[in-house]
Amino acid sequence: MVKSLKALQGINVEALAKAIESDAGEAVPGIRDALAEAKAGKFAAVHTPEQIAARKPGRPAGSVKADAKIATNLRLDPDVLEALKATGRGWQTRVNELLRADIESGRLAKAV
C-alpha cells in the first residue's frame, strides 16, 4: 500500500502494472495509464469544465461547527506575545481559556 504522495511518485509503473495483472490473471486495460496519472499526481482531480462548474464554492454543509471560533486581529505588546508563544503549541487556545476564566470569575463582564 502506498502511504504518501512521495512514495507514490517513486513507484515503477511497469512493475506495479505487471504485479496487478499477475494477481488478476489477465491483462487490465488502461492500468498503465491510470498508474502513470496517479504517479503524476493527477488522481482525484476535477478535469472537465462541467465538473468544475458543478462544484459549489466553500466548505461542504455540516463541516463547520455551530459554535466555531471567530478569527480576529489583536494588538499585543511584543513582550506579552513573546511570553505567550514561549508556552509552545496551543498558546492561542490557552489565551482563549484564560479570557474565558476571567469572564466566568466575574473579572470581565459577560456579553449580553
N, C-alpha and C positions, 0 to 999 in steps of 0.2 A: 504494500500500500504506500502511495506517495503522500508524505505528510506536510510538504511545503512547496511553494512555487519554485523555490530554488532547487529542490530535489527534482521537481517535475521538469525543469529546464535542462537537467542533466541526463534525462533518460535517452536511451538508444532506441529510437523509434522502430527500427527494423527488428532488433532483438525482441522488443516487447510485443510487436505485432506477431512475430513467429511464435512466441510463447502463448499468446492468446489464441491463435489459430490452432496450435497444438492441443491446447485444452479443449477447444471447441470441436476438434476433429475434422475441421473443414476450413476453407478459406472464408474470411469475413470481409465482404465488400466494404470499401471505404475506411477500413480500420487505420491504415497508414495515414490517410489524410486527416482523420479525426485526431490521431495521436500527435501529428505534426502541428495541428491547430492548438491543441492543448499545450504542447511544449512551447509554442509561441505566445501563450497567454491569451488566446482568443476564445477560451471556453467561457460559457455563461455570459457572453456579451450580447448586447442588442445590436442586430445587424441591419435590419431593413428600416426604411423610413416609416413604414406602417407601424412597426413595433415601437419605434421611438415616439411617434405621435400618440400611441396608445398609452404610454406611460404617464402617470399622474405625477405632478411635482410634489415635493415634500415627503415627509415620513408616512409610512403606512398607518392607517387608522388603528388606534389602540397601542401604538408603540411608544407613546409618551405618557408618563404618569399624570394622573389628575392633579396631584399636588407637586408638580415639578418645580424645581428651584428656578429663580429668575436671575439671569445674568445682569450684572450691574458694574459700573465703574466706581471705584472707591479710592480716594486720595489718602495716603498714609505717610507719616514721616518715615524717612529712609531707615532709621534705626528700628522702628516698630516693625516694618515689613521684613527687615533682615532677621529680627528675632523670631517672627512668626515662621518664616521659611526655614530657619535653622532647626525647627522642630521636626522637619522631614516631610515625607509624602503625607498628604491628607491635611495639610495645615489649613486649607480653606474650610474644610469640614469642621475642624476644631474651632476656628473663629466663629463659624455659624453656631456651634454648640455653646461657646462662651456667651455669645449675644443672647441666645435662647435662655440660658440660665439666668442672665441678668433680667430678662423680661419676666420670667417665672418668679424670681425673688422679689420683684417689685422695683428693682433698681432702674429699670427702663419701663416706660409706660407701654401697656398693651395697645395694639392698634384696635380701633373700634370698628 
